[in-house]
Amino acid sequence: MSFIETASNNFMLVQVTVRRWSGVQQLKSGSAKAAQQANANPDAARMYVNLLGSHHADLKQVSAKFAAIRTYLYEHTLPFSDAGEGQQRRGDRLVAVANVPEVLSKLGELKSEAYAALDAFLPEYDRLREFAIQHDLGDWRSEVSYPTADEVRSMFAASLTPPQPIPMCDMSALNLPAGLAADIAARHEAALSTQLEGAKDAAIDGARDHMANVEKQLTEGKRLHQSLIDNAKRHATLLRGMVQGYDNDPRVLQIADLIDEQIGSIGNIERVKNSATLRATAIRAAQTAHKTLGAVSKAPSTAQPVTASTGNVVMGDSLLADLID
C-alpha cells in the first residue's frame, strides 16, 4: 500500500468558514483634516474609528468567540494545501479519522457559544450605537454610517463542511486513452503527495517552534504559563498522528515520544517552577527536539514523492503536457 493510500485510510478533510464584522470604519474627511492640522500630506494619513466607541469591547467579545472557532481548528488540524512557504494556506484541513468526532464536537460547541454571544449582543446594539454617536464620536458622527442590527447579524457567520475523505484518483472506470489516464492519475497523486508532505512539514515546524519557546521560557522566562505544557502535548499529538497515518517516520515518532515523556508528562506547570531537576530535564528535551526536528525538515522525506512520469505511458497518448506544462 502506498503512503498516499495509507493516508487516505487515516485522515479526513474539513473546512471552516468564519465571517466577522470589525465595527471599524475609515474616516476620509477626518484623516484629511487631521493631516492638514499636522501639516502632513493627506495621502499619507489613514484614520479609523471604532463605531461603538467606548463600547467597542462588547463587539470584540463577540468577534473573539467566532475567531475561536478557526483558532481551534488550526491548532488541532494540519493544512492540506499545495501553497508554498509563506503563502496563504486557508482551505481544507487534515484531521486524523480517530480525532474527527472530538474535533467536530468541539467545533459545534464553539459555534454554539459564538452565536449565543451574538444573540446576547444584538439586542444591545442600537443602544450602544446611539451612545457612541452622542458621547464618543464628536464631529466624526456626521461621517460615519452604521449597519442595522439585522445587517450586523448577517456579517457574522460560522459554518463547517462535512468531513470528506482524501480524494483518490481511480481512472479504471473512465474510457480514456491509457497514456492520458496514467498521466492524469500520476499528476493527481503528485499533488496529493505535495499536500501530505506539506501537512507533515507544518506539524514539524509547529512543534519545532514551540520547542524553541519552551527552551527560552524555561531558561529565561519570568512568568511560566500552563499553555507551555499543554501546547507541547498538543504538538506531540499532531506529530504522532501525522506520521502514524502517513509514513511512520521513526525520527518524528521518537521526538513525539520525547516531548510527551519529558515535557508533557510534567502535567502542572507549577511542578517545573518548584523543581530544578524537572526544569533541566525539560530544557534538554526541548533542545533535542528542536535540533532533531530541524534536521528532519532538511532531510529527504521518508515517503518517496510521486511525480508524473511517462515510464508506463504510451508515448503520444497524453495531451496534458502540451496543455498545462
Summary of the structure (lengths in Angstrom):
residues: 325
radius of gyration: 25.8
end to end distance: 29.3
largest distance: 77.0
contacts: 940
relative contact order: 0.13
helix: 63%
strand: 8%
